[in-house]
Structure formats: C-alpha cells, structure tokens
Amino acid sequence: MEKIEISSEINGSIDRVWECWSNPEHITHWNFASDDWHCPKAENDLRVGGKYLSRMEARDGSIGFDFEAIYDEVVPYETINYTMADGRQAFIKFDRSGSFTTVTIRFDAESQNSIEMQRAGWQAILDNFRKYVERESIDISK
C-alpha cells in the first residue's frame, strides 16, 4: 500500500497545537478541506484503544461521511498512530522548535481517489488546522 506524507510548520507552541488537534471543541472548527464543507461533530477518546470520530459534510447537506479511527499509539505532544475504519493506518508526528511546531502526517493511500487528490485533500485540512491554530483569538484553556 502506498504511503502519502504531508506536513505543515505552525506558528504555535506544542501545547497549543496539541490542544487544538485533540479537543473536539477545536476539531469542529478546522477539520475540513474547503469552506463549502464543515465538521459539525467530533468525538475523541485520545488513548490507546480509544476511538476518534468526526462527521464531515458539505455545507449544503448534499453529501457527508463519518471518519472513524482507533488509536494504536499515543505519546502526548509527540506522536499519534491510528487505524482507520477501512484498515488503513496513519502516523502523526509533532516536532517542536522554539515557538513553531511541525505536524507531519504519513498515511496509507486508499484506492478510490488519485494519490494527488488524497495528498491535496489531507494537506488542505492540515493547512486549515494551521490557520486555525495561528489565530490569536483561540482560547486553549477549554
């Protein structure tokens, strides 16, 4: 199975990045690839054996799907590995460097869409995450 890798350097502390990545209250604000989609619901039990669920929908209600995964490894502020409902795996690494944190995701490609489309979609979500984290008005104390 082919692996795809994406990454983004985020102007934010590891604490801020981790909180925005893992807290469902934040996930619903960034977990979509374009402005005509949204994530109305997210659940996250961030522990080995815990479940992740996010609902992704077109804003016009024409299409939507649930993204589900089970966590295989969680090392707080460092790595998250999970297996998606279809058996594919993803590996996420958080690297801190001063006031920046780089998030790198490597995931198994699926067979329905081109590699380029998958890379672009996942990168768009990661870019949306970066923009969300870098907003000054986010309260991570929730």
C-alpha positions in Angstrom: 0.0 0.0 0.0 1.4 3.4 -1.0 2.0 5.9 1.7 1.4 9.7 1.4 3.2 12.2 3.6 2.2 15.8 4.3 3.4 18.4 6.8 3.0 22.0 8.0 5.0 24.3 10.1 2.7 26.0 12.6 3.5 29.2 14.5 2.3 27.9 17.8 3.6 26.2 20.9 3.3 22.4 21.2 0.7 22.9 24.0 -1.5 25.0 21.7 -1.0 22.7 18.7 -1.8 19.5 20.8 -4.9 21.1 22.4 -6.3 22.3 19.0 -5.6 18.9 17.4 -7.1 16.7 20.1 -10.0 18.7 21.7 -13.4 18.1 19.9 -14.4 21.7 20.6 -11.5 22.8 18.4 -11.6 19.9 15.8 -15.0 21.1 14.6 -13.5 24.5 13.6 -10.7 23.2 11.3 -11.4 19.6 10.2 -12.5 20.2 6.6 -10.6 20.8 3.3 -12.6 23.8 1.9 -15.1 26.5 3.0 -18.0 24.7 1.4 -17.5 21.8 3.9 -17.7 21.7 7.7 -17.3 19.3 10.6 -20.5 19.6 12.7 -19.5 16.9 15.1 -16.3 15.4 16.6 -15.6 12.9 19.4 -12.1 12.0 20.6 -11.0 9.4 23.2 -7.3 10.1 22.8 -5.8 6.9 24.3 -4.6 3.5 23.0 -7.8 1.7 22.0 -9.8 4.9 22.1 -12.0 6.0 19.2 -11.9 9.1 17.1 -15.0 10.1 15.1 -15.6 13.2 13.0 -18.6 14.0 10.8 -17.6 15.8 7.6 -20.4 17.3 5.5 -20.9 19.7 2.6 -22.5 22.8 4.0 -25.4 22.4 1.6 -26.1 19.0 3.0 -25.7 17.2 -0.3 -23.0 14.8 0.9 -21.3 13.7 4.1 -19.4 10.9 5.8 -18.1 9.8 9.1 -14.3 9.5 9.6 -13.5 6.9 12.2 -10.3 5.5 13.7 -9.0 3.6 16.7 -5.8 4.8 18.3 -2.8 2.3 18.2 -0.3 4.6 19.9 -0.5 7.9 21.7 2.6 9.7 23.1 1.4 13.1 24.3 3.0 16.0 22.4 5.0 13.7 20.2 3.1 11.0 18.1 -0.3 9.7 17.4 -0.8 6.5 15.3 -4.2 5.2 14.4 -6.0 2.6 12.2 -8.9 3.9 10.1 -12.2 2.1 9.9 -11.2 0.6 6.5 -7.9 -0.8 7.9 -5.6 1.9 6.6 -3.1 3.5 9.0 -1.9 7.0 9.8 1.1 8.2 11.7 1.3 11.8 13.1 4.4 13.4 14.4 4.6 16.7 16.3 8.1 18.3 16.3 8.6 21.4 18.4 11.2 24.1 17.6 11.0 27.2 19.6 7.6 28.9 19.0 6.9 26.6 16.0 5.6 23.1 15.8 5.8 21.0 12.7 3.0 18.4 12.2 3.8 15.6 9.8 1.3 13.0 8.8 2.0 9.8 6.9 -1.0 7.7 5.8 -1.9 4.8 3.7 -3.5 5.7 0.4 -6.9 4.4 -0.5 -7.8 3.1 -3.9 -10.8 5.2 -4.9 -9.1 8.5 -5.4 -5.8 9.5 -7.0 -2.7 10.0 -4.9 -2.6 13.6 -5.9 -6.2 14.2 -4.8 -5.7 12.5 -1.5 -2.5 14.4 -0.8 -4.2 17.7 -1.7 -7.3 16.9 0.4 -5.3 16.0 3.5 -2.9 18.9 3.0 -5.9 21.3 2.7 -7.2 20.1 6.1 -3.7 20.4 7.7 -3.4 23.9 6.2 -6.8 24.8 7.7 -5.6 23.4 11.0 -2.5 25.7 10.8 -4.7 28.8 10.1 -6.9 27.9 13.0 -4.1 27.5 15.5 -2.4 30.7 14.3 -5.5 32.8 15.0 -4.9 35.0 18.1 -8.4 34.6 19.5 -8.4 30.9 20.2 -8.8 30.1 23.9 -7.0 26.7 24.6 -8.0 26.7 28.3 -11.2 24.9 27.4 
